[in-house]
Amino acid sequence: MAIDKVKAALGGISGVHVTPWDANGEAHWPTMAKIVKRIADGGIHNIVSAGNTGEFYPMTTAEIVKTHAVAAEAVAGKTLVTAGIGRSLKEAVETGKLAAKAGCDAVMVHHPLDPFAAPASQADYIIAIAEAMTVPVVAYIRSDAIGVADLTRVATHPNVAGVKFASTNMMLFSECVRATEGTSAVWVCGLAEGWAAPFYALGARGFTSGLVNVVPERSLAIWQALESGAFAKARALVSEIAPFETMRAKYGNGSNVTVVKESMELLGIQVGPVRLPGLPALNAAERAELRRVMTNWGVLSAAAAE
């Protein structure tokens, strides 16, 4: 079954590719295709297209639709592609159907950002999309406003392949895992490599990653350590990427995508700045620190750090 294939992939790494912009600020589709193929060739299990690292919110709907199609074509069946959708219910359903038609294997519903969204209604929004889709749905939860009962409704819906839980409320997460014990629910760490170990300890499998755009082998090493139960090794590997993730968390996470993109630029992959309201570029001191981090990883020469 298609949903079983998606559930299996969610137990691996869900890598969110960036969106490259050209000198005019428009999406550069050939470069995007190369980035997606590079991540797929790196062994990442599930590629998320138009995710937060892909600058979903500053993109137009037409750009999102094209992004899904480009990613699906670039992967060519090598791994799964999950299309990020959201905004109004109508837009989400329409873009989700187009993503499925373009060859995407699943859709990921971005957490609704309406300041007046009621907790139970947020769950209803995700479920309404799941019932309208012909491909499996991944729910992306970025708030602890939704309670256990409503999250359980989402996680156990027959067309929901998994829930990417991206809140740091570990008590809520553990309650959700307990509440869905013995059901079809799949829970994924939605807070990337740095949070994967505690999530694994509480019952999650798999994690999201923006780091895969830069050094997918490091993400895979962390995943393999967690899968084998080698938590000490996983902690050591996470420590090596901690300076990078700390930089991404600056400015209230405003530099999250910026650090990833500038890392790619240092590797010679032209991706352009981040669109507003993200941080367009790092300052000189931050850029020098990023060079030092990447030099310590062995992906840049010492000369590049000077």
Steps between C-alpha positions, in 0.01 A plus 500: 500500500614854425447616856722222636778614267468856629490386863823306444670802342395722792701269724808626318604858424257752354735741326362843413666649193563873460359716222773670293435852375674660202638854477148632434355327805318237294516127559780330306349166410807326348697565819209376711493176303873451561459566873215250530693238303805554720294436814338192346839366388622559857262228621236716669176306540238769445544834326268775616429758231373848598569446867608771742865471394368540145348839595139384462344812645681761284415299185202554272257216444619468140862467621396232749321299233802521270735406786308178562514406133872576468582293808295201387662505157852538642460207739361277223382238748836465676345598834174641630391860445261667741341827386456778754151654482294735713345848533125499432325165495411548134859585403637206696266251334558641151879508529499156660307351211736663251800364694359149482438542128862615457628182662546589867446205734343688791412847620606673821248740651670805646373603841231770453631837619167681538523678839133424562517130412323289762695191614232248401444683172869472414462124529184517289691697235764228470238225495298679231811506281574134574150403391533696175837355398571198282850471650597463867524806723768598749386743772758759600428615856695806615305599811392341825159671482332186366416253776560127520149401394509711184856397413391140541216561253754627249764233559257208469312624193521227233661733244751661739836328459663678791528807717812715495496638853696826513418628847751477785219399737632152568233426759230557240691286252537211745127520582419481128719193455335330799152591378564343160680187621392203291350713222624586151647832619854592394676778690802679352744747655423824318783694665794355305816323614553688825172380651490155343653307792246607766217450251626149425511423870131593526386297201565703185674366194669706233564874494487803274814667370619812320861394554459248214537790256858541622637173639241219465756245619502657847122476525515136392769420758280641778198308374697175481628547855148558631359205309763270649441633852848654518387809690847599621623500141193697389565763769862532389396544138237759595765688698700539179213675325388700806682824403328489160157446656563772757565746219175395333306571820611865522251785458211284615589240233506779242843385379396134471488488121765770462770285659409205278506713185828673583655159572397386156647815347831418674482160331457671163125442467338829400166531680458873559385681815200418718177679417347734755384466773787255551849637559639569149869459589743447787732776616877476453570356845229236462626406156854457637366277778311290248819455297680379815225250574508359150879487503486297822267260321760454228278625217693826453873554480672698774568773243126549451460578871749787495 
